[in-house]
Amino acid sequence: MTMTAIGAMSLNILVPAVPKLVQILASDTETVQMTISVYILGLATAQLFTGPLSDRFGRRPVLLVGFALTTCAGLAAIFMPNAPALIAMRFLQAIGGATGVAIGRAIIRDLFGRERSAQMIGLVASAMALAPMISPLIGGILETLFGWQAIFAFAATASFIVLVWTWRMLPETRAEMAPGVARDTFRMNIGALFRNKRFVGYILSAAFGSGAFFVYVGAGPHVIITMMHRSSAEYGLWFIPTALGYIIGNFVTSRLSVRFGIDHMLWWGNIINLLGALCGLALLPFVDTVGPLVIVTAGTVMGIGNGIMLPNAIAGAVSVRPQAAGTASGIVGATQMFFGAFTAQLAGHLVAYATTPFPMVLHMILVAAGGLLAFVLLVQPHPRTKAK
C-alpha cells in the first residue's frame, strides 16, 4: 500500500504550487502545467517497462532502483532553475514512482492466490484513492509555510523512507527461474498474455470501465463550474462523494472477492458502473432543479462500480500467467492510464461548447457499456462451456 501510494501522492502534491511556480520560474501556466501531465505520461509509460523488468530480474532490485531514482529526482527538482528542467525531473520522479504501482500488484499475486489477490488489491486501491485526495492539502500547506521546494523535499523524504523500508523488510517474492528462461521471459510472457483472450478481456474491461469514470473527471469541472456557475471550491466538495464511492467499492471487494470469485465481482462491477452512467441520464431532466447532484450521483455510483471492477480486473490479468505478473500488471496499469487520459481529454472537448451535460452523460454510458461488452465477449465463460 505504501509503495503504491508514493506514485499517486507525488502526482497531485505539486498542484497547489503551480500558480506560484509560474511566477518563480518566469514561465507560463501551460508550460508549468506540464509538470503534472508529463508526470502522468511517465507514470503510465514506465509501467510498461518496470513490470517486465521485475519478471526478468526480480521484484526487489527493480523496486530499490526505482525508489532510489524517485528520491534523487525529487531532491534534484529543488535546484532546477527553469520549467523545462523541472519537468524533466518530474518525468524521472514518475518513472521511479511507477515501480511501486506496477510491482506492488505483482508482489501481491506472488504472495496470494487468484481470488485473495483481488481482496488485497482492493485494499491497495484504497491507498491509491486516498493519496490523491490528501496530497493537494499537504502540498498546499507545505507551499504556504515553507515554499514550493518543501513539496519536493517532502516527496523525496517519503520515497527514501519507503526505499529503506523495502531494503530492510521486503524479501524477493518472484519464483526462481533458470538463467536462460529469465533472459527469454519478456518475449514469452508478452506472446502468452496477448494470445489469451481472457487477459485481453481483463485489460479492456479495466480500461473501458475506468475510462467512463475519467469522462466524469475530465468533463465534470466544466459542467459544474462553467455550466452550473459554481465555484472551484464547491466543485472540490462535490468530488468527495465520488472518491468515497470508490473507497466503498474497494471495501466491498476486500470483503466479497474471495467468497464470490473474481469474474463474478467483475461482472457486477461493470453492471454498477453502467448503472451509474444511466443514473445521470435518468436525472438529466431535473438538472435545473438539483444542479450538480445529477452528475455527482452518476459519478458516485460509478465510483462504487470502479472500486469493485478495477481490483478484480487487475487480479484477473495478473493471474492469467502468474510467472508474468509484473508484465501483466504493467500492461494493465499503462493501458488504463493511457485510455483514461484519452477519454478525459475527449470528454473535455465534447462539453466545451455544449449547453447541457448530455454529451458527457452519453459518453459515460458508451464507454461503460464498452467495459461490460469486453467482459461478456472475452472473459465470461460461455454457458455451454460451463455446462460441459
ChimeraX attribute file (.defattr): number of C-alpha atoms within 10 A of each C-alpha:
attribute: neighborCount
match mode: 1-to-1
recipient: residues
	/A:1	17
	/A:2	17
	/A:3	26
	/A:4	22
	/A:5	23
	/A:6	28
	/A:7	29
	/A:8	25
	/A:9	25
	/A:10	30
	/A:11	25
	/A:12	20
	/A:13	26
	/A:14	26
	/A:15	17
	/A:16	21
	/A:17	21
	/A:18	18
	/A:19	13
	/A:20	15
	/A:21	19
	/A:22	18
	/A:23	12
	/A:24	13
	/A:25	15
	/A:26	12
	/A:27	14
	/A:28	14
	/A:29	14
	/A:30	9
	/A:31	14
	/A:32	24
	/A:33	18
	/A:34	20
	/A:35	23
	/A:36	21
	/A:37	17
	/A:38	19
	/A:39	25
	/A:40	23
	/A:41	18
	/A:42	20
	/A:43	29
	/A:44	26
	/A:45	21
	/A:46	24
	/A:47	31
	/A:48	22
	/A:49	19
	/A:50	27
	/A:51	32
	/A:52	27
	/A:53	21
	/A:54	25
	/A:55	26
	/A:56	23
	/A:57	16
	/A:58	21
	/A:59	28
	/A:60	19
	/A:61	14
	/A:62	21
	/A:63	27
	/A:64	20
	/A:65	14
	/A:66	23
	/A:67	30
	/A:68	21
	/A:69	23
	/A:70	30
	/A:71	27
	/A:72	18
	/A:73	24
	/A:74	28
	/A:75	21
	/A:76	18
	/A:77	23
	/A:78	16
	/A:79	11
	/A:80	16
	/A:81	11
	/A:82	16
	/A:83	21
	/A:84	16
	/A:85	15
	/A:86	21
	/A:87	22
	/A:88	18
	/A:89	25
	/A:90	28
	/A:91	25
	/A:92	24
	/A:93	32
	/A:94	32
	/A:95	28
	/A:96	31
	/A:97	33
	/A:98	35
	/A:99	32
	/A:100	30
	/A:101	30
	/A:102	33
	/A:103	31
	/A:104	23
	/A:105	29
	/A:106	32
	/A:107	21
	/A:108	22
	/A:109	29
	/A:110	22
	/A:111	12
	/A:112	13
	/A:113	14
	/A:114	23
	/A:115	21
	/A:116	22
	/A:117	29
	/A:118	36
	/A:119	29
	/A:120	23
	/A:121	25
	/A:122	29
	/A:123	20
	/A:124	23
	/A:125	25
	/A:126	21
	/A:127	22
	/A:128	22
	/A:129	19
	/A:130	17
	/A:131	22
	/A:132	20
	/A:133	18
	/A:134	13
	/A:135	21
	/A:136	20
	/A:137	16
	/A:138	17
	/A:139	25
	/A:140	18
	/A:141	17
	/A:142	22
	/A:143	19
	/A:144	12
	/A:145	9
	/A:146	10
	/A:147	14
	/A:148	22
	/A:149	18
	/A:150	18
	/A:151	26
	/A:152	23
	/A:153	17
	/A:154	19
	/A:155	24
	/A:156	26
	/A:157	16
	/A:158	18
	/A:159	28
	/A:160	20
	/A:161	14
	/A:162	21
	/A:163	21
	/A:164	14
	/A:165	14
	/A:166	17
	/A:167	14
	/A:168	9
	/A:169	7
	/A:170	12
	/A:171	10
	/A:172	12
	/A:173	15
	/A:174	23
	/A:175	11
	/A:176	11
	/A:177	15
	/A:178	7
	/A:179	11
	/A:180	8
	/A:181	11
	/A:182	15
	/A:183	14
	/A:184	11
	/A:185	19
	/A:186	18
	/A:187	10
	/A:188	13
	/A:189	21
	/A:190	15
	/A:191	10
	/A:192	14
	/A:193	20
	/A:194	13
	/A:195	11
	/A:196	14
	/A:197	13
	/A:198	21
	/A:199	25
	/A:200	19
	/A:201	25
	/A:202	28
	/A:203	27
	/A:204	25
	/A:205	33
	/A:206	31
	/A:207	28
	/A:208	27
	/A:209	32
	/A:210	28
	/A:211	29
	/A:212	35
	/A:213	28
	/A:214	26
	/A:215	26
	/A:216	26
	/A:217	21
	/A:218	23
	/A:219	24
	/A:220	26
	/A:221	19
	/A:222	20
	/A:223	25
	/A:224	22
	/A:225	16
	/A:226	14
	/A:227	18
	/A:228	17
	/A:229	11
	/A:230	16
	/A:231	12
	/A:232	13
	/A:233	9
	/A:234	12
	/A:235	18
	/A:236	10
	/A:237	10
	/A:238	20
	/A:239	17
	/A:240	13
	/A:241	16
	/A:242	23
	/A:243	21
	/A:244	18
	/A:245	21
	/A:246	26
	/A:247	25
	/A:248	20
	/A:249	27
	/A:250	32
	/A:251	19
	/A:252	18
	/A:253	30
	/A:254	24
	/A:255	15
	/A:256	17
	/A:257	25
	/A:258	17
	/A:259	14
	/A:260	12
	/A:261	18
	/A:262	26
	/A:263	21
	/A:264	14
	/A:265	25
	/A:266	30
	/A:267	23
	/A:268	15
	/A:269	30
	/A:270	30
	/A:271	19
	/A:272	22
	/A:273	35
	/A:274	26
	/A:275	19
	/A:276	29
	/A:277	30
	/A:278	20
	/A:279	21
	/A:280	26
	/A:281	21
	/A:282	13
	/A:283	16
	/A:284	20
	/A:285	12
	/A:286	12
	/A:287	16
	/A:288	10
	/A:289	10
	/A:290	12
	/A:291	18
	/A:292	21
	/A:293	18
	/A:294	22
	/A:295	27
	/A:296	23
	/A:297	20
	/A:298	26
	/A:299	32
	/A:300	26
	/A:301	27
	/A:302	35
	/A:303	29
	/A:304	25
	/A:305	31
	/A:306	30
	/A:307	31
	/A:308	34
	/A:309	35
	/A:310	31
	/A:311	31
	/A:312	35
	/A:313	31
	/A:314	29
	/A:315	30
	/A:316	27
	/A:317	27
	/A:318	31
	/A:319	23
	/A:320	19
	/A:321	17
	/A:322	19
	/A:323	21
	/A:324	27
	/A:325	30
	/A:326	34
	/A:327	32
	/A:328	35
	/A:329	30
	/A:330	30
	/A:331	25
	/A:332	26
	/A:333	26
	/A:334	25
	/A:335	21
	/A:336	23
	/A:337	21
	/A:338	18
	/A:339	19
	/A:340	23
	/A:341	21
	/A:342	15
	/A:343	26
	/A:344	22
	/A:345	16
	/A:346	18
	/A:347	25
	/A:348	20
	/A:349	15
	/A:350	16
	/A:351	20
	/A:352	15
	/A:353	8
	/A:354	14
	/A:355	12
	/A:356	14
	/A:357	24
	/A:358	16
	/A:359	17
	/A:360	27
	/A:361	26
	/A:362	15
	/A:363	20
	/A:364	32
	/A:365	22
	/A:366	14
	/A:367	24
	/A:368	29
	/A:369	22
	/A:370	21
	/A:371	29
	/A:372	25
	/A:373	17
	/A:374	23
	/A:375	25
	/A:376	15
	/A:377	13
	/A:378	18
	/A:379	22
	/A:380	16
	/A:381	13
	/A:382	11
	/A:383	8
	/A:384	7
	/A:385	7
	/A:386	8
	/A:387	6
	/A:388	5
